[in-house]
Amino acid sequence: HGLSYTTFALAGLRASPTRVTVTVTNTGRRPGAAAPQLYLTFPPSAGEPPGQLRGFAQAQLQPGESAEVRFPLRARDMSVWNATTHAWQPVHGSFGVAVGLSSRDAAALRGAFRSP
C-alpha cells in the first residue's frame, strides 16, 4: 500500500447483496487520501479462493473528517465462470465481506451477507 502522512479508521460496515458501505475517518493531523478495499469470500461450495478483491474507492479527507464509502455489487461479483457452459454462474449462499486499507489490514472490518 502507498505511503500516507496521516492515519485512517474504518467503522460502520453494512453489507447486502447489492452494496457494501463503510465510514472512513481521517484520525491523523494531516489531510490525506484513504483507499478502502472490498474483499469477498465465496461460500465453500463455490470452490473459490478466499478474499477476492471486488472493489476499491478513494476518499480525500481533512483531519477529523469522515466520509461514507459505497461499494456497489453486481451479480457478476457473486458469480463464477463455468467452463462447460462458457458463462458466468451465480453463486448462492453466505458471502464473507472484509473492508480494509490493504489486503493485509489486520483491522479490516468483517461481516457477511446471504445471496438468494
ChimeraX commands (.cxc) that place a marker at each C-alpha (Angstrom):
marker #1 position 0.00,0.00,0.00 radius 0.5
marker #1 position 1.04,3.59,-0.51 radius 0.5
marker #1 position 2.74,5.91,1.94 radius 0.5
marker #1 position 0.47,8.27,3.86 radius 0.5
marker #1 position 1.31,11.03,6.28 radius 0.5
marker #1 position -1.86,10.53,8.29 radius 0.5
marker #1 position -3.95,7.70,9.73 radius 0.5
marker #1 position -7.45,6.44,8.99 radius 0.5
marker #1 position -10.11,4.37,10.74 radius 0.5
marker #1 position -12.98,2.38,9.27 radius 0.5
marker #1 position -16.33,1.88,11.01 radius 0.5
marker #1 position -19.98,1.06,10.43 radius 0.5
marker #1 position -19.76,-1.84,7.97 radius 0.5
marker #1 position -23.12,-2.60,6.32 radius 0.5
marker #1 position -23.37,-5.40,3.76 radius 0.5
marker #1 position -26.11,-6.66,1.45 radius 0.5
marker #1 position -26.18,-8.50,-1.90 radius 0.5
marker #1 position -26.38,-5.13,-3.69 radius 0.5
marker #1 position -24.00,-2.88,-1.73 radius 0.5
marker #1 position -21.32,-2.70,0.97 radius 0.5
marker #1 position -20.94,0.57,2.90 radius 0.5
marker #1 position -18.35,1.79,5.43 radius 0.5
marker #1 position -17.40,5.09,7.03 radius 0.5
marker #1 position -13.76,6.15,6.77 radius 0.5
marker #1 position -12.35,8.82,9.12 radius 0.5
marker #1 position -9.06,10.69,8.96 radius 0.5
marker #1 position -7.80,10.20,12.54 radius 0.5
marker #1 position -4.48,11.92,11.90 radius 0.5
marker #1 position -3.30,15.53,11.92 radius 0.5
marker #1 position -2.78,15.99,8.17 radius 0.5
marker #1 position -5.05,15.88,5.11 radius 0.5
marker #1 position -4.82,12.63,3.19 radius 0.5
marker #1 position -6.39,10.11,0.86 radius 0.5
marker #1 position -7.71,6.77,2.08 radius 0.5
marker #1 position -8.29,3.90,-0.34 radius 0.5
marker #1 position -10.59,1.32,1.29 radius 0.5
marker #1 position -10.72,-2.04,-0.48 radius 0.5
marker #1 position -13.59,-4.56,-0.58 radius 0.5
marker #1 position -12.87,-8.30,-0.47 radius 0.5
marker #1 position -15.49,-11.06,-0.83 radius 0.5
marker #1 position -15.16,-14.67,0.26 radius 0.5
marker #1 position -17.48,-17.04,-1.58 radius 0.5
marker #1 position -19.41,-19.86,0.13 radius 0.5
marker #1 position -17.25,-23.02,0.43 radius 0.5
marker #1 position -19.40,-24.83,-2.17 radius 0.5
marker #1 position -18.11,-22.44,-4.88 radius 0.5
marker #1 position -14.53,-23.72,-4.51 radius 0.5
marker #1 position -13.13,-20.20,-4.89 radius 0.5
marker #1 position -10.07,-18.78,-3.07 radius 0.5
marker #1 position -10.90,-16.53,-0.11 radius 0.5
marker #1 position -10.66,-12.76,-0.06 radius 0.5
marker #1 position -11.19,-11.79,-3.70 radius 0.5
marker #1 position -10.87,-8.07,-4.42 radius 0.5
marker #1 position -14.23,-6.78,-5.65 radius 0.5
marker #1 position -13.84,-3.01,-5.34 radius 0.5
marker #1 position -11.90,-0.04,-4.05 radius 0.5
marker #1 position -12.59,3.65,-3.57 radius 0.5
marker #1 position -10.68,6.77,-2.69 radius 0.5
marker #1 position -11.67,9.43,-0.17 radius 0.5
marker #1 position -9.79,12.72,0.25 radius 0.5
marker #1 position -10.21,13.75,3.90 radius 0.5
marker #1 position -9.16,16.62,6.12 radius 0.5
marker #1 position -8.10,15.83,9.73 radius 0.5
marker #1 position -11.15,14.67,11.70 radius 0.5
marker #1 position -13.32,14.45,8.57 radius 0.5
marker #1 position -15.38,11.34,7.77 radius 0.5
marker #1 position -16.97,10.09,4.57 radius 0.5
marker #1 position -19.28,7.23,3.71 radius 0.5
marker #1 position -17.81,4.93,1.06 radius 0.5
marker #1 position -20.16,2.75,-1.01 radius 0.5
marker #1 position -19.18,-0.33,-2.98 radius 0.5
marker #1 position -21.96,-1.37,-5.36 radius 0.5
marker #1 position -22.16,-5.11,-6.03 radius 0.5
marker #1 position -23.20,-6.54,-9.38 radius 0.5
marker #1 position -24.50,-10.05,-9.96 radius 0.5
marker #1 position -21.20,-10.90,-11.66 radius 0.5
marker #1 position -19.32,-10.02,-8.44 radius 0.5
marker #1 position -21.05,-13.04,-6.87 radius 0.5
marker #1 position -20.63,-15.37,-9.85 radius 0.5
marker #1 position -18.04,-17.87,-11.05 radius 0.5
marker #1 position -17.04,-18.76,-14.58 radius 0.5
marker #1 position -18.48,-22.09,-15.75 radius 0.5
marker #1 position -16.01,-23.57,-18.23 radius 0.5
marker #1 position -18.59,-26.07,-19.52 radius 0.5
marker #1 position -21.30,-23.54,-20.41 radius 0.5
marker #1 position -18.86,-20.67,-21.06 radius 0.5
marker #1 position -20.96,-18.35,-18.93 radius 0.5
marker #1 position -21.00,-16.69,-15.52 radius 0.5
marker #1 position -22.90,-18.78,-12.98 radius 0.5
marker #1 position -24.40,-17.08,-9.90 radius 0.5
marker #1 position -23.34,-18.47,-6.52 radius 0.5
marker #1 position -25.93,-18.60,-3.74 radius 0.5
marker #1 position -25.26,-18.70,-0.02 radius 0.5
marker #1 position -23.38,-16.80,2.65 radius 0.5
marker #1 position -20.60,-14.48,1.44 radius 0.5
marker #1 position -17.90,-13.17,3.75 radius 0.5
marker #1 position -17.07,-9.47,3.50 radius 0.5
marker #1 position -13.87,-7.65,4.52 radius 0.5
marker #1 position -13.12,-3.95,4.03 radius 0.5
marker #1 position -9.64,-2.70,4.87 radius 0.5
marker #1 position -7.00,-0.23,3.80 radius 0.5
marker #1 position -4.90,-3.04,2.26 radius 0.5
marker #1 position -5.19,-6.77,1.65 radius 0.5
marker #1 position -3.19,-7.37,4.85 radius 0.5
marker #1 position -5.06,-4.90,7.07 radius 0.5
marker #1 position -5.40,-6.63,10.46 radius 0.5
marker #1 position -8.00,-4.01,11.44 radius 0.5
marker #1 position -10.22,-4.75,8.43 radius 0.5
marker #1 position -13.94,-4.72,9.16 radius 0.5
marker #1 position -15.61,-8.07,8.65 radius 0.5
marker #1 position -19.19,-9.10,8.03 radius 0.5
marker #1 position -21.37,-11.28,5.83 radius 0.5
marker #1 position -24.49,-11.31,3.69 radius 0.5
marker #1 position -26.62,-14.01,2.15 radius 0.5
marker #1 position -27.18,-14.10,-1.60 radius 0.5
marker #1 position -30.54,-15.63,-2.54 radius 0.5
marker link #1:1,2 radius 0.2
marker link #1:2,3 radius 0.2
marker link #1:3,4 radius 0.2
marker link #1:4,5 radius 0.2
marker link #1:5,6 radius 0.2
marker link #1:6,7 radius 0.2
marker link #1:7,8 radius 0.2
marker link #1:8,9 radius 0.2
marker link #1:9,10 radius 0.2
marker link #1:10,11 radius 0.2
marker link #1:11,12 radius 0.2
marker link #1:12,13 radius 0.2
marker link #1:13,14 radius 0.2
marker link #1:14,15 radius 0.2
marker link #1:15,16 radius 0.2
marker link #1:16,17 radius 0.2
marker link #1:17,18 radius 0.2
marker link #1:18,19 radius 0.2
marker link #1:19,20 radius 0.2
marker link #1:20,21 radius 0.2
marker link #1:21,22 radius 0.2
marker link #1:22,23 radius 0.2
marker link #1:23,24 radius 0.2
marker link #1:24,25 radius 0.2
marker link #1:25,26 radius 0.2
marker link #1:26,27 radius 0.2
marker link #1:27,28 radius 0.2
marker link #1:28,29 radius 0.2
marker link #1:29,30 radius 0.2
marker link #1:30,31 radius 0.2
marker link #1:31,32 radius 0.2
marker link #1:32,33 radius 0.2
marker link #1:33,34 radius 0.2
marker link #1:34,35 radius 0.2
marker link #1:35,36 radius 0.2
marker link #1:36,37 radius 0.2
marker link #1:37,38 radius 0.2
marker link #1:38,39 radius 0.2
marker link #1:39,40 radius 0.2
marker link #1:40,41 radius 0.2
marker link #1:41,42 radius 0.2
marker link #1:42,43 radius 0.2
marker link #1:43,44 radius 0.2
marker link #1:44,45 radius 0.2
marker link #1:45,46 radius 0.2
marker link #1:46,47 radius 0.2
marker link #1:47,48 radius 0.2
marker link #1:48,49 radius 0.2
marker link #1:49,50 radius 0.2
marker link #1:50,51 radius 0.2
marker link #1:51,52 radius 0.2
marker link #1:52,53 radius 0.2
marker link #1:53,54 radius 0.2
marker link #1:54,55 radius 0.2
marker link #1:55,56 radius 0.2
marker link #1:56,57 radius 0.2
marker link #1:57,58 radius 0.2
marker link #1:58,59 radius 0.2
marker link #1:59,60 radius 0.2
marker link #1:60,61 radius 0.2
marker link #1:61,62 radius 0.2
marker link #1:62,63 radius 0.2
marker link #1:63,64 radius 0.2
marker link #1:64,65 radius 0.2
marker link #1:65,66 radius 0.2
marker link #1:66,67 radius 0.2
marker link #1:67,68 radius 0.2
marker link #1:68,69 radius 0.2
marker link #1:69,70 radius 0.2
marker link #1:70,71 radius 0.2
marker link #1:71,72 radius 0.2
marker link #1:72,73 radius 0.2
marker link #1:73,74 radius 0.2
marker link #1:74,75 radius 0.2
marker link #1:75,76 radius 0.2
marker link #1:76,77 radius 0.2
marker link #1:77,78 radius 0.2
marker link #1:78,79 radius 0.2
marker link #1:79,80 radius 0.2
marker link #1:80,81 radius 0.2
marker link #1:81,82 radius 0.2
marker link #1:82,83 radius 0.2
marker link #1:83,84 radius 0.2
marker link #1:84,85 radius 0.2
marker link #1:85,86 radius 0.2
marker link #1:86,87 radius 0.2
marker link #1:87,88 radius 0.2
marker link #1:88,89 radius 0.2
marker link #1:89,90 radius 0.2
marker link #1:90,91 radius 0.2
marker link #1:91,92 radius 0.2
marker link #1:92,93 radius 0.2
marker link #1:93,94 radius 0.2
marker link #1:94,95 radius 0.2
marker link #1:95,96 radius 0.2
marker link #1:96,97 radius 0.2
marker link #1:97,98 radius 0.2
marker link #1:98,99 radius 0.2
marker link #1:99,100 radius 0.2
marker link #1:100,101 radius 0.2
marker link #1:101,102 radius 0.2
marker link #1:102,103 radius 0.2
marker link #1:103,104 radius 0.2
marker link #1:104,105 radius 0.2
marker link #1:105,106 radius 0.2
marker link #1:106,107 radius 0.2
marker link #1:107,108 radius 0.2
marker link #1:108,109 radius 0.2
marker link #1:109,110 radius 0.2
marker link #1:110,111 radius 0.2
marker link #1:111,112 radius 0.2
marker link #1:112,113 radius 0.2
marker link #1:113,114 radius 0.2
marker link #1:114,115 radius 0.2
marker link #1:115,116 radius 0.2
view
